Amino acid sequence: MLFLGIGLVLLTLKWLEIGFIANWDWWQVLLPFLLAFLWWAWADWSGYSKRKEAEKMERRRLRRIAKSRAALRAPPPRPR
């Protein structure tokens, strides 16, 4: 996502001809988009995306279990 953000900023600066980036070649401006594509391709190929999603789901499941356990703890019964 970082590469995509950088690419959008550089593309905007190049398109509006702002600053020293206006003098850069187009391949230099579009390079972050290529890097973002390569990162996403590697993340999908290596299983990084699936592993991170599984970790996120496991954390959510454990939080949900902890919340349920906390909700089930009732105050001690009053003596009669």
Secondary structure as UniProt FT lines:
FT   HELIX           2..15
FT   TURN            16..17
FT   HELIX           19..23
FT   HELIX           26..46
FT   HELIX           48..72
//
